[in-house]
């Protein structure tokens, strides 16, 4: 089951304690899933949903809280919208329900955002508004780099109202317009987890957190593997380049090279891709990493000084671009 469907299935079974919370949820569902229509001079309320249990929940709540009996119409999917859609419609007394749920204000004008009673309500009302908005038009993507919890909004006013409700809950949400459609998006993983917990999607949260942890572990392992691989490549390149410089240094100095420096240089030439630590262990007697590095450094400095006196290319001339390629 997709994460979005899983969240909606769980939220549609969520028990809401108070009438105030149930009203906030219904108001948000009607605002984000539908709107007002005038048919034969009569106001009709319609809410189009993509989840059967959500449609049943909306119908039940409208009946129990407001005393109206909506009808539910099943619309089969087509090429654009796959899967069945469920239209919850209130024809008789639609205007009364619109006023009761805050879709119309006291003067009978449409309310574009959320009703003031919801916006100024309790924290529990804010959670219920988010639950209703998600049931109406929400989605949850897989955890990862582009993970998000998103709600498609009927307009910028509704989006800003939902952002305000999230802010009251301590959750950072952003309103964005994408392809002329207003959306409210939460991308932070911890904030998504907090909102799922508040709305009541506990089982889906466990699945989401498990997938999130698995992806983070995999990403960390990949980063470490790439880091180690890059370090090994750089070490090998540095060793090969150092070997070429040492070979040139021995050519420049010839018999003038001091024995102890020459010995360190020959070790480098014999083991071109070994690390300095490995070269030290191969020496007889064994030497520390710093000791072997110091001898090679002095060998190269002596050779470069001699090359300058003779006006010939120094040790750097032996390092080719191919040796430094990643």
C-alpha positions as CSV (number, residue, x, y, z in Angstrom):
1,X,0.0,0.0,0.0
2,X,1.3,3.4,-1.0
3,X,2.2,5.7,1.9
4,X,-0.4,8.3,1.0
5,X,-3.2,5.7,0.9
6,X,-1.9,4.1,4.1
7,X,-2.0,7.5,5.9
8,X,-5.6,8.2,4.7
9,X,-6.7,4.7,5.7
10,X,-5.4,5.2,9.2
11,X,-6.7,8.8,9.6
12,X,-10.1,7.8,8.3
13,X,-10.4,5.5,11.4
14,X,-9.0,8.1,13.8
15,X,-11.4,8.8,16.7
16,X,-12.0,12.5,17.3
17,X,-12.9,13.4,20.9
18,X,-14.7,16.8,20.8
19,X,-17.4,18.3,18.5
20,X,-15.1,21.3,18.0
21,X,-12.4,19.0,16.5
22,X,-14.9,17.2,14.3
23,X,-16.2,20.6,13.0
24,X,-12.6,21.8,12.2
25,X,-12.0,18.5,10.3
26,X,-15.2,18.8,8.2
27,X,-14.6,22.4,7.4
28,X,-11.1,21.7,6.2
29,X,-12.3,18.7,4.2
30,X,-15.0,20.6,2.5
31,X,-12.7,23.6,1.8
32,X,-9.8,21.5,0.4
33,X,-11.8,18.8,-1.4
34,X,-14.7,20.7,-3.0
35,X,-16.6,23.9,-2.9
36,X,-19.9,25.6,-3.4
37,X,-22.0,25.3,-6.6
38,X,-25.2,27.0,-7.5
39,X,-27.7,24.7,-9.2
40,X,-31.2,26.0,-10.1
41,X,-30.6,28.9,-7.8
42,X,-29.8,26.6,-4.9
43,X,-26.4,26.3,-3.1
44,X,-25.0,22.8,-3.4
45,X,-21.9,21.6,-1.5
46,X,-19.7,19.0,-3.2
47,X,-16.5,17.4,-2.0
48,X,-14.5,15.1,-4.3
49,X,-12.3,12.5,-2.5
50,X,-10.1,9.7,-3.7
51,X,-10.6,7.4,-0.7
52,X,-13.8,5.5,0.1
53,X,-13.3,5.4,3.9
54,X,-12.7,9.2,3.9
55,X,-15.9,9.8,2.0
56,X,-17.8,7.6,4.5
57,X,-16.1,9.5,7.4
58,X,-17.2,12.9,5.9
59,X,-20.8,11.7,5.4
60,X,-21.0,10.3,8.9
61,X,-19.6,13.4,10.5
62,X,-21.9,15.7,8.6
63,X,-24.9,13.6,9.6
64,X,-23.9,13.4,13.3
65,X,-22.7,16.9,13.9
66,X,-24.9,19.0,11.5
67,X,-27.9,16.8,11.0
68,X,-27.7,16.8,7.2
69,X,-27.8,13.6,5.1
70,X,-25.3,13.8,2.2
71,X,-25.3,11.5,-0.8
72,X,-22.2,9.8,-2.0
73,X,-21.6,9.3,-5.7
74,X,-18.9,7.0,-7.1
75,X,-17.2,8.3,-10.2
76,X,-15.1,5.7,-12.2
77,X,-11.6,6.7,-13.1
78,X,-10.6,7.7,-16.6
79,X,-7.3,8.3,-18.4
80,X,-6.5,11.5,-16.4
81,X,-7.6,10.4,-13.0
82,X,-7.0,6.7,-12.3
83,X,-9.1,4.9,-9.7
84,X,-12.6,5.7,-8.5
85,X,-13.5,9.1,-7.1
86,X,-16.1,9.7,-4.4
87,X,-18.3,12.8,-4.5
88,X,-20.0,13.7,-1.2
89,X,-22.9,16.0,-2.1
90,X,-25.3,18.0,0.0
91,X,-28.2,19.4,-2.1
92,X,-31.0,20.1,0.4
93,X,-30.0,22.7,3.0
94,X,-26.6,23.1,1.3
95,X,-26.6,26.8,2.2
96,X,-27.2,26.1,5.8
97,X,-24.3,23.6,5.9
98,X,-22.1,26.1,4.2
99,X,-22.8,28.7,6.9
100,X,-22.4,26.1,9.7
101,X,-19.0,24.9,8.4
102,X,-17.7,28.4,7.6
103,X,-17.8,28.2,3.8
104,X,-20.0,31.2,3.8
105,X,-19.6,34.2,6.2
106,X,-22.4,35.9,8.1
107,X,-23.2,38.0,5.0
108,X,-23.4,35.0,2.7
109,X,-20.1,35.6,1.0
110,X,-17.7,32.7,0.3
111,X,-14.8,32.3,2.6
112,X,-11.6,31.7,0.7
113,X,-9.4,30.5,3.5
114,X,-10.3,28.5,6.6
115,X,-13.1,29.7,8.9
116,X,-12.0,32.1,11.6
117,X,-13.4,29.7,14.3
118,X,-10.8,27.1,13.0
119,X,-8.0,29.6,12.6
120,X,-8.4,31.0,16.1
121,X,-9.4,27.6,17.6
122,X,-7.4,25.3,19.9
123,X,-4.3,23.3,19.1
124,X,-6.5,20.3,18.8
125,X,-8.6,22.2,16.2
126,X,-5.4,23.0,14.2
127,X,-4.5,19.3,14.2
128,X,-8.0,18.4,13.0
129,X,-7.8,21.0,10.3
130,X,-4.6,19.4,9.0
131,X,-6.1,16.0,9.2
132,X,-9.1,17.1,7.2
133,X,-6.9,18.9,4.6
134,X,-4.7,15.8,4.2
135,X,-7.7,13.5,3.9
136,X,-9.0,15.8,1.2
137,X,-5.9,16.5,-0.9
138,X,-2.8,15.3,0.9
139,X,0.1,13.2,-0.2
140,X,3.2,11.6,1.5
141,X,6.2,10.6,-0.5
142,X,8.9,8.1,0.3
143,X,11.6,9.3,2.7
144,X,14.8,10.4,1.1
145,X,16.3,13.4,-0.5
146,X,13.0,14.6,-2.0
147,X,10.7,13.4,0.7
148,X,7.7,15.6,1.5
149,X,4.3,15.8,3.0
150,X,2.1,18.0,0.7
151,X,-1.4,19.3,0.5
152,X,-2.9,20.8,-2.7
153,X,-4.9,23.9,-1.9
154,X,-7.9,25.5,-3.6
155,X,-6.2,28.9,-3.4
156,X,-3.5,31.0,-1.7
157,X,-5.8,32.0,1.2
158,X,-6.4,28.4,2.1
159,X,-2.7,27.6,1.8
160,X,-1.7,30.5,4.1
161,X,-4.3,29.4,6.6
162,X,-2.9,25.9,6.6
163,X,0.7,27.2,7.0
164,X,-0.5,29.3,10.0
165,X,-2.1,26.2,11.6
166,X,1.2,24.3,11.1
167,X,3.1,27.2,12.7
168,X,0.9,27.0,15.8
169,X,1.9,23.3,16.0
170,X,5.6,24.2,15.8
171,X,5.9,22.7,12.3
172,X,7.7,24.7,9.5
173,X,5.5,24.5,6.4
174,X,5.8,26.6,3.2
175,X,3.1,27.7,0.7
176,X,4.2,27.4,-2.9
177,X,2.6,27.9,-6.3
178,X,3.6,25.1,-8.7
179,X,2.1,25.2,-12.3
180,X,-0.6,27.6,-11.1
181,X,-1.6,25.3,-8.3
182,X,-1.2,26.3,-4.6
183,X,0.5,23.8,-2.4
184,X,1.6,23.6,1.2
185,X,4.8,21.5,1.6
186,X,6.7,20.1,4.6
187,X,10.1,18.7,3.7
188,X,11.9,18.3,7.0
189,X,11.8,14.6,8.1
190,X,11.4,15.3,11.8
191,X,8.6,17.8,11.1
192,X,6.8,15.2,8.9
193,X,7.1,12.6,11.7
194,X,5.7,15.1,14.2
195,X,2.7,15.9,12.1
196,X,1.9,12.3,11.4
197,X,2.0,11.6,15.1
198,X,-0.3,14.6,15.9
199,X,-2.8,13.6,13.2
200,X,-2.8,10.0,14.5
201,X,-1.1,8.1,11.7
202,X,1.1,6.1,14.1
203,X,1.4,2.8,12.1
204,X,2.3,4.6,8.9
205,X,4.8,6.6,10.8
206,X,6.6,3.4,11.9
207,X,6.8,2.3,8.3
208,X,8.0,5.7,7.1
209,X,10.6,6.0,9.9
210,X,11.9,2.5,9.1
211,X,12.3,3.3,5.4
212,X,13.9,6.6,6.3
213,X,16.4,5.0,8.6
214,X,17.2,2.4,6.0
215,X,17.9,5.0,3.3
216,X,20.0,7.1,5.7
217,X,22.1,4.1,6.6
218,X,22.5,3.2,2.9
219,X,23.4,6.8,2.0
220,X,26.0,7.0,4.8
221,X,27.5,3.7,3.7
222,X,27.7,4.9,0.1
223,X,29.3,8.2,1.2
224,X,31.9,6.4,3.3
225,X,32.7,3.9,0.5
226,X,33.1,6.7,-2.0
227,X,35.2,8.7,0.5
228,X,37.5,5.7,1.1
229,X,37.7,5.0,-2.6
230,X,38.7,8.6,-3.3
231,X,41.3,8.5,-0.6
232,X,42.8,5.3,-1.9
233,X,43.0,6.8,-5.4
234,X,44.6,10.0,-4.2
235,X,47.1,8.0,-2.1
236,X,48.0,5.8,-5.1
237,X,48.4,8.9,-7.4
238,X,50.6,10.6,-4.9
239,X,52.8,7.5,-4.5
240,X,53.2,7.1,-8.3
241,X,54.1,10.8,-8.7
242,X,56.6,10.6,-5.8
243,X,58.2,7.5,-7.5
244,X,58.7,9.4,-10.7
245,X,60.3,12.3,-8.8
246,X,62.6,10.0,-6.9
247,X,63.7,8.3,-10.1
248,X,64.6,11.6,-11.6
249,X,66.4,12.6,-8.4
250,X,68.6,9.5,-8.5
251,X,69.4,10.3,-12.1
252,X,70.4,13.9,-11.3
253,X,72.5,13.0,-8.2
254,X,74.0,9.7,-9.5
255,X,76.8,8.5,-7.2
256,X,76.6,11.8,-5.2
257,X,73.4,10.6,-3.5
258,X,74.0,9.8,0.2
259,X,73.5,6.1,0.9
260,X,70.7,6.5,3.5
261,X,68.7,8.9,1.1
262,X,69.4,6.6,-1.8
263,X,68.1,3.6,0.1
264,X,64.8,5.4,0.9
265,X,64.5,6.4,-2.7
266,X,65.1,2.8,-4.0
267,X,62.5,1.6,-1.6
268,X,60.0,4.0,-3.1
269,X,60.9,2.9,-6.6
270,X,60.6,-0.8,-5.7
271,X,57.1,-0.3,-4.2
272,X,55.6,2.6,-6.1
273,X,52.0,2.3,-4.9
274,X,52.8,1.6,-1.2
275,X,52.0,4.1,1.5
276,X,54.7,5.8,3.5
277,X,53.7,3.7,6.5
278,X,54.1,0.5,4.4
279,X,57.5,1.7,3.1
280,X,58.7,2.2,6.7
281,X,57.8,-1.4,7.6
282,X,59.5,-2.7,4.5
283,X,62.8,-1.0,5.4
284,X,65.6,-3.0,7.1
285,X,65.8,-2.0,9.8
286,X,62.1,-0.8,9.9
287,X,61.6,3.0,10.1
288,X,58.7,5.2,11.0
289,X,56.5,6.9,8.5
290,X,58.0,10.3,9.3
291,X,61.6,9.0,9.0
292,X,61.0,7.5,5.5
293,X,59.1,10.7,4.4
294,X,61.9,12.9,5.7
295,X,64.6,11.0,3.8
296,X,62.7,11.1,0.5
297,X,62.0,14.8,1.0
298,X,65.7,15.5,1.6
299,X,66.6,13.4,-1.5
300,X,64.2,15.5,-3.7
301,X,65.4,18.8,-2.3
302,X,69.1,17.9,-2.9
303,X,68.3,16.8,-6.4
304,X,66.3,19.9,-7.2
305,X,69.2,22.1,-5.9
306,X,71.7,20.2,-8.0
307,X,69.4,20.5,-11.1
308,X,69.3,24.3,-10.5
309,X,73.1,24.5,-10.4
310,X,73.4,22.4,-13.6
311,X,70.5,24.3,-15.3
312,X,68.6,21.1,-16.1
313,X,65.0,20.1,-15.4
314,X,64.3,19.2,-11.8
315,X,62.3,16.3,-10.3
316,X,58.9,18.0,-11.0
317,X,59.5,17.6,-14.7
318,X,59.1,13.8,-14.4
319,X,55.5,14.1,-13.1
320,X,53.0,13.8,-16.1
321,X,49.4,14.8,-16.1
322,X,48.4,11.2,-16.5
323,X,49.7,10.5,-13.0
324,X,47.4,13.1,-11.5
325,X,44.2,12.1,-13.2
326,X,41.3,10.9,-10.9
